[in-house]
Amino acid sequence: MVAQRRELVTAVPGPRSAALQERRVRSVSAGIGAVLPIYIDEASGAILRDVDGNQLIDFASGIAVTSVGNSDPRVVARVREQVEKFTHTCFMVTSYEPYVEVCEQLNELTPGDHEKRSALFNSGAEAVENAVKIARYATGRDAVVAFDHGYHGRTNLTMALTAKAMPYKSGFGPFAGEIYRVPMAYPYRWPTGPERCSAEAFAAFVEMVHAQVGELNTAAVLLEPIQGEGGFIVPAPGFVARVAEWCHQNGIVFIADEVQTGFCRTGDWFASTHENVVPDLITTGKAIGGGLPLAAVTGRAELMNAVHTGGLGGTYGGNPIACAAALGAIETMREDNLVERARQLGGVLRSRLDTLASKYPVIGEVRGRGLMQAVELVSDSGAKTPDPAVTAALTAACHRNGLLTLTCGTFGNVLRFLPPLVISEELLDEGLSVFESALAEVAG
């Protein structure tokens, strides 16, 4: 197990990582990027150790995947036990208990006390795509409504649902049809101010769907309760609930994409709960597998059971090893009360970020919930001009000093904080001190 401390013994990246990077360039497609060209040798908890012996504080969690920390003991134990039994049969050929147990857990944990069913897949994009399939089949309608700044994946359909062109969509069209985009209730950038955002954004949503799509043609509305890649945008209060209720009134399936927000990340099991929203379908992924590829669609039994037998599935979906990992991860979330831990450490994080925002005008806004928070960086606080250059410089300074951070946002000007939920308060504090020093260096 890697000691939970930051330690730099070479420059970042070091010579062994540099040598591996040369091998990567000669063997791996240039279309696959990397945030930081270091090569990890071992990781546990909230520390990544690279091949040069540098130990970095992890504020990325593999993009919200290792929420229970790397190499969580319960995940490791369950995986070891399962891999010694069998590695694969394909659930569509012969079934096995871990798949069923994961579905039982999802049906219990996701919002709402109605009867539910679940289906397991490999990735968040697969989950979203299958949720759309289910909604279309169950309603007999074609159109799907998505939101500005949304991100839903890299398959053809989920690229169509995603708002951001670069790097996700440019050059990859044509895309799937019958996808319509509407404004997101983005309080920081709403033209008439945050206090009017919820009502005005909802009115614009209703008007656009009515005029451009038609309620009777709309199968589903797809929304992230907190937008991830789009910039950790927390919709204006009441907006998500209004949209969900409008969908219910019009016989439209409301799909909550909780691939990034799910499993304790925002200080509740699911972000929809913060506004007392019960989705018809909810997509999950990332943190569910404790580091192994797994995703799911969970929803109302009548919707999930509407599809003909054989209409859903996939060779590897719900692989037994991934299911075992998920059961270990969920056990850790329950036993270690990671919901409460995300709330507590989220308060620590928000306090530090708010203090920095009062000192550095380059921070236009601090936003998020739990341990899913971000700062939006601007060059002019009055005009709110996005500043991707300072964001990149700040990220690079963090990396040099042993803190792994990620950027996001439609304009490339948001730095996000996604530490493992098991991070110690001391290590979180140290990581934030590294961030503060980088901020002073770049924007002081």
JOBELVEN-V227026 format. One record per run of one state. SS is the DSSP state (hx for helix, st for strand, lp for the rest). FROM is the first residue (numbers start at 1). TO is the last residue. If there is no record, write none. Layout:
BEGIN
SS:FROM:TO / SS:FROM:TO
END
This chain:
BEGIN
lp:1:6 / st:7:7 / lp:8:14 / hx:15:27 / lp:28:39 / st:40:45 / lp:46:46 / st:47:50 / lp:51:54 / st:55:58 / lp:59:60 / hx:61:64 / lp:65:69 / st:70:70 / lp:71:72 / hx:73:85 / lp:86:96 / hx:97:109 / lp:110:115 / st:116:121 / lp:122:123 / hx:124:139 / lp:140:142 / st:143:147 / lp:148:155 / hx:156:161 / lp:162:178 / st:179:182 / lp:183:186 / hx:187:189 / lp:190:193 / hx:194:213 / lp:214:214 / hx:215:217 / st:218:223 / lp:224:225 / st:226:227 / lp:228:232 / st:233:234 / lp:235:238 / hx:239:249 / lp:250:252 / st:253:257 / lp:258:270 / hx:271:275 / lp:276:280 / st:281:284 / lp:285:285 / hx:286:289 / lp:290:294 / st:295:300 / hx:301:304 / lp:305:319 / hx:320:335 / lp:336:337 / hx:338:359 / lp:360:362 / st:363:369 / lp:370:371 / st:372:380 / lp:381:384 / st:385:386 / lp:387:387 / hx:388:400 / lp:401:402 / st:403:404 / lp:405:405 / st:406:408 / lp:409:413 / st:414:417 / lp:418:424 / hx:425:443 / lp:444:444
END
